[in-house]
Amino acid sequence: MGQLEETNVLQLDFTKLAKVAAACPDVIPVAVQNADTKEVILLAYVNRAALDKAVETRTAVFWSTSRNELWIKGATSGETFELLHVRVNCEQNSLLYVVRPRRGGICHTRNASGAPRDCFYRELDFATGGLVNLDP
């Protein structure tokens, strides 16, 4: 894992959406929620092809904005998500995938014990402006 994934310094990428729009203009964000814990575990992007593949396979499929290709979550690691529901926001410009991890792993990061964590494992400390790792 890189420094960005482990730092306690807030380094938000406020240019991400501009980069995504320039490289992949036909995508919308999708929040991913664990059906059992109700935690938001991931934020990704989908285009029409990714959404169609997700619905067809009942597996979480996204559009990789860094690789410009379909991203079947867990295709390499085996940590796939069963797609239970797709919800659409009021403006029809974002989605919510309600999923169940098939094997338990979620993020590409792991804690000190080697267990996978969800992608939102750090919290902003209002007093210091730094990050607190909730799953070290």
N, C-alpha and C positions, 0 to 999 in steps of 0.2 A: 504494500500500500504506500501511497505517496504522502508527502508532507501535508498536503491539503486535507486528506482524510483524517489525519491524526492531530493536527494542530489545535490549540485552544485559543488561537487568534482568529477573530472574525475577518474573513476575506471573501465577502460575497461577490459573485460575478454578475454585476448589474448590466453587463453587455450581452448576457446569454440570449435573451429573447431577440435582440437585434441580429445576432449571429445566426440563430435558428431561422428567423424570417428571411434572411438573405440567402441561406443555403437551402432551406426547405420551406418554401412559402405555403405549401399545402398541408400543414400540420396544425393540430390543436393539442393543448395540454390534457393529460389524463392523470388524475390522482388515483392512487391504488390503495384500497383499504382492505385490511385483513377482516374477513367475515366473522371470525371467532373473537378476536380481541378488540375490534373496532378501531385499531390504530391505523393511521395513515402511514404506510410503509415505503412508499415510493412515489415519485413524480416523474412522468415521462411524457412522450409525445406520440401521437398516432396520426396517420394519414388514412385515406380510404382503404388502401390495400391492407394495412395493419389491422384496422377495425374489422374488415371483412374476414381476414384470416383468423382473428380472435374469435369472432362469432362462429365461424365454421368449425373450428377445432375446440372451442370452449377452453382455450388456453390463453393466458395473457400474452399478447403480441403487441409490439410497439414499433415505432420508426426510430431507428438510431440516428440522431442528428449528428453524431460525430463520424459515423461510418457511412451515412447515406444508404442504409439498407434495412430490410425488415429485421427486427430483433425479437426472436422468440425467447422470452425470458427463461433462462435455464437450459437452453439448447446445448451449451457446452458443459455447464456444471451439473446439470440434472435437477437443479432447484426450480422446477416449473410451478406455475400457479394455475389452479383450476379457476376458470372464469365463471362466476355464479350469476352476476348481474352487470349490466352496463347502464349507468344512469347518465342522463343528459341534463345540463344546466338550463336555466330559463332562456338564456340568449343563444343556446345551441353553439357555443364556442369553446366548451370544455366538457370533459367526461369524467365519470367516476367508475372505475372498475372495482367491483367487490369480488375479492378472490379468496381462495383458500390455498396456502402453500402446500404442495403435495408432499414435500419432504421436510419442511421446516426451515430451510435456508431462505434468506431474503436478499440481503445486500452482498456486494462483492467484498465488503469489509468484514473483519472478524474481531472479536474482542480478545483480550489477553489469554483467555482459555481456549481460543480457536473456534468458538461458536459464532455462527453468523448472526448479525444483528439486523435490525431494520435500518433503513436509510436515514431516519431522523433520530440518531442516537446522541446528538449533542443539543444542548439548550443554551440560549443566550442568557447570561447573567446580567440582569438589569443594572446592578450596582457597579460592576466592573467593565461591562461591555465585552467581556471575554466569553469563551465557550466552556461549558461544563459537559464532560463526557458522562452520559448516563449509563453507559454499558462498556466500561473500560476493559 
